[in-house]
Amino acid sequence: MSRQAKGFAIFTAAVAALTISAAPLAAQGNGKRYAVSDDRAINVTRQVLVAQGYDVVEIETKGTEQIVYYRLGNKGKGKGQGKLQKMVIRRESNKVVFVDTPSTIMVDINVKLSL
């Protein structure tokens, strides 16, 4: 296999990997919907964030939206805390919608809300 063919194969694999990894991010804009109460959604979100090493800084209510501000804790290593991030939990008719939630956190929320 020539050097140019190897480079093309690597480039193709990289493009395929980026396309596959971008698909879940594109779907995140619509949000994941659950038929649960607002309180249950907030409690589960708080539990998942704490279990994954995040600190919940504040939960702010604006109309039908609840904005959860969180950051990565230092996990006892003395390296400071992570940058402040946020996710939105919105009430739409009889469902709760999670918006701008990272997929690693959304997986655990999905599992806990499905129980």
N, C-alpha and C positions, 0 to 999 in steps of 0.2 A: 504494500500500500504506500503510495507516494506521500510525501510530506503535506502536499496541498490537500489531498483526499482526507488525511487524518485531521487537518485543521477544519475542513468542512464538516466532518463528522462531529467534532467537538462543538462547533458552532451550532449545528442542528440540534444536538442534544441539549445545549444550553437554552436555546430558544424554546424547545419543547418543555423543559423544566420550568422556565419562567411563565409560559402559558398556563401550565397546569397549576402552578402555585398562585397565579393571579386570579384564577376563577373563583375561589372562595372569597377573596377580597372584594371582587365585583359584586358578589351576591350579598355581602354584608350591608350594603347601602339600603336594601329593602328591609332588613331586619328579620329576626326570627320571632314568630308569634306563638304565644301560649295562652291557654284559657285558665289563668290563675289570677288570684287577687294581687293587688299592688304590694300589700304587706309581704305576701309569700315571695314575690319576685325580689323584693329588696332583701329579705332575710337570706334567701338562697344566694343572692349575689354577694352579700357580705361574707357568708360562710366560705364560698368558693375563693374569693379574693384573699381572705385571711389564710386559708389552707394553702394557697399558692405563694405565700410570702409577701403579699401586698398589704399596705396599710390603707384603710379607708379613711380619707381625710374629712370628707363632708358629703352629705346627701342633701341636695337642694331641690325644692319643689317649685316648679313654674307651671302653673295651670295643670294640664294633664300629663306633664312630663316630670320625671324625677331624674336629676342629673347626679351621677355618682362620681365623685372625684377621688382618685386613688393614686398611690405611688408605690414603687417597689421598695420594701424595707431593706435595711442593710444586712439582715440575717446574721447579726452578731459579728460581722467582720470589720466594723469600724470604717467602712468606706463611704459613709454618707447614704443618703436616700436617692432613689431614682427620680426622674422628672415627673411632674404632675400630669396625670392622664385623666380622661373622662369617658364615661359611657352614658347613654341616654336610655331610660326605660319609659316608654310612652304607652298610655292607655288609648286604644282604638276600639270603639264599641265595646264588645265583651272580651277583648283579648289584650294581652300585654305584649308590647313589641320591644325587643332589644335592638338598639341602633349603635353603630360604632363600637362594637364589642369585639376584641381580638378573638380569633378562633380558638386559641388555647384555653381561654377563659370560658368561651361559649360552649365548648364540649362538656366541661364539668357542670355548667349551669343546666345544660340540656339533660344530662344524666340525673341530676337532683330533682329537676322539675318533672321528669317523667315518672319518678317513683310514686 
